[in-house]
Amino acid sequence: MEQIDLKSLIEILVKALVDNSDAVIVSEQDQGQSVTYEVTVDPDDLARVIGKQGRVANALRTVAKAAAIKSQKNVYVKIL
């Protein structure tokens, strides 16, 4: 089975949510047992990515954690 590239997965999901998909930047920071993905979007699209009461942001985090189960690393998603 093929290893999922989490950076690409997060980028695809976020680009589907926003109006200005060219402004989406996902950076990856590997810290050994954990990986942090920082998602930068256009300020006008920030509310769409966070969602009401943070529901969309929490859903993105849940999908990323579920996709990373086989790698046995902790995954964090920060929205900037």
C-alpha positions in Angstrom: 0.0 0.0 0.0 1.2 3.5 -0.9 2.3 6.0 1.8 0.1 9.0 1.9 1.8 12.4 1.5 0.1 14.3 4.3 1.4 17.7 3.1 -0.3 17.2 -0.3 -3.5 15.9 1.4 -3.8 18.9 3.6 -3.0 21.3 0.7 -5.8 19.7 -1.5 -8.4 19.9 1.3 -7.6 23.5 2.1 -7.5 24.6 -1.5 -11.0 23.1 -1.9 -12.3 25.3 0.9 -10.9 28.7 -0.1 -11.6 31.2 -2.9 -8.0 32.2 -3.4 -6.3 28.8 -3.8 -3.0 30.4 -5.1 -2.4 31.9 -1.6 -2.5 28.5 0.2 0.9 27.5 1.5 1.5 24.4 3.6 4.9 24.0 5.3 6.1 20.9 7.1 8.3 20.8 10.2 9.5 17.4 11.3 10.5 17.2 15.0 11.3 13.4 15.3 8.2 11.9 16.8 5.9 14.7 15.7 5.2 16.6 12.5 3.7 20.1 12.4 2.0 21.4 9.3 1.5 25.2 9.1 -1.2 26.3 6.8 -1.1 29.8 5.6 -4.1 31.2 3.7 -5.3 34.6 2.4 -6.8 36.7 5.3 -10.1 36.8 3.5 -10.3 33.0 3.5 -9.2 32.4 7.1 -12.8 32.2 8.4 -13.6 29.5 5.8 -10.7 27.4 6.9 -11.4 27.7 10.6 -15.2 27.4 10.4 -17.9 28.2 12.9 -16.5 27.3 16.4 -13.4 25.8 14.7 -15.3 22.8 13.3 -13.6 22.9 9.9 -10.2 23.3 11.5 -10.9 20.3 13.8 -12.1 18.2 10.9 -8.8 19.0 9.0 -6.8 17.9 12.1 -8.9 14.7 12.4 -8.3 13.7 8.8 -4.6 14.4 9.1 -4.3 12.4 12.3 -6.2 9.5 10.8 -4.0 9.5 7.7 -0.9 9.5 9.8 -1.8 6.4 12.0 0.5 4.1 10.1 3.5 6.4 10.4 3.1 6.4 14.2 3.8 10.1 14.5 1.9 12.8 16.2 0.5 15.2 13.7 -0.4 18.8 14.4 -2.0 21.3 12.0 -1.7 25.0 12.7 -3.7 27.5 10.7 -2.0 30.9 10.3 
